[in-house]
Amino acid sequence: MLSRITINDRGAITIPARMRALFGIKAQDELIIENTDEGLLLRPAFSVPIEMYSEERIEEFASGEDAIGEILPPTKN
């Protein structure tokens, strides 16, 4: 499927609704634009949230592991 689009003064493009539907692209989705030998390539970006743990939270995890060790039988190596 080919579509002709125009870049506005701010550098934004509008992806036609048929193309967005075909590829499951929704408002606020992130795309990666990549320079290839054939031209520009747009593809979906996948973002995964990362949680940074405080020292206190890490201690909570460690104490939870100790509690599990008291419940489960020891493993054989």
C-alpha positions in Angstrom: 0.0 0.0 0.0 1.5 3.4 -1.0 0.5 6.7 0.4 1.8 10.2 -0.2 2.1 12.4 2.9 3.4 15.9 3.6 5.6 17.2 6.3 4.3 20.3 8.0 6.3 23.3 9.2 7.1 21.7 12.5 8.4 18.5 10.8 5.4 16.4 11.8 3.8 13.9 9.4 0.3 12.4 9.5 0.2 8.6 8.9 -3.0 7.9 7.0 -5.8 6.1 9.0 -5.7 3.0 6.8 -2.0 2.6 7.5 -2.4 3.2 11.2 -5.2 0.6 11.3 -3.2 -1.9 9.3 -0.2 -1.7 11.6 -2.2 -1.2 14.9 -0.7 2.2 15.5 -2.6 4.3 18.0 -2.4 7.9 19.3 0.6 8.4 21.6 2.4 5.2 20.3 6.1 5.6 19.8 7.8 4.9 16.5 11.5 4.5 15.6 12.7 6.3 12.4 15.7 4.7 10.9 17.9 5.6 7.9 18.3 2.6 5.6 19.8 2.1 2.1 16.3 2.3 0.7 15.3 5.5 2.6 13.5 6.1 5.9 12.0 3.3 7.8 9.3 3.8 10.5 8.7 0.9 12.9 7.0 0.5 16.3 9.0 1.1 19.4 8.5 -1.0 22.4 9.0 0.7 25.8 9.3 -1.2 29.0 9.0 0.8 32.3 11.9 0.4 34.6 11.6 0.7 38.3 14.5 2.0 40.3 14.7 0.5 43.8 15.8 2.3 46.9 18.1 0.5 49.4 15.1 0.1 51.7 13.1 -1.7 49.0 16.1 -3.9 48.2 16.3 -4.9 51.9 12.5 -5.8 51.7 13.2 -8.2 48.8 16.2 -9.7 50.6 14.1 -10.3 53.8 11.4 -11.9 51.6 13.9 -14.3 50.2 15.1 -15.2 53.7 11.5 -16.0 54.7 11.0 -18.2 51.6 14.2 -20.1 52.5 12.6 -20.9 55.9 9.5 -22.3 54.2 11.0 -24.2 51.2 13.3 -27.2 51.6 16.9 -26.7 50.7 17.9 -27.5 47.1 20.5 -30.0 46.1 23.3 -28.7 43.9 
